[in-house]
Amino acid sequence: QVQLVESGGGLVQAGGSLRLSCIASGSSFTINTMAWHRQAPGKRRELVAAITDGRSRNYLDSEKGRFTISRDNAKNTVYQQMNSMKPEYTAVYYCTERLSRTECDYWGQGTKVTVSS
């Protein structure tokens, strides 16, 4: 059973930084694409960043240069470093894993990030 557990959310002031972590279990982590999504209050969920098994990265255009996604296959963990944070980054951030064999997506429970102005 695939499980994803996020951590690292919290309250941060505008201009500050946070690093989110997501530990995966129950899957062939190294061959799967990992991603971070977020859902702000009253808004639709959106894809923020993704990293493939080959470490190719994609980002939401508005967050390029501020967010960095990375993975540590030895720890079955994906990270998202967020810098120069803005109040509009306030959201619940979800880690996802797309299984390469089935292309099914699994979601974590989310971690809340609040950026104060």
Helices and strands as residue ranges (DSSP letters): E 3-7, E 10-13, E 18-25, G 29-31, E 33-39, E 46-51, E 57-59, G 61-63, E 67-72, G 73-75, E 77-82, G 87-89, E 91-98, E 105-107, E 111-116
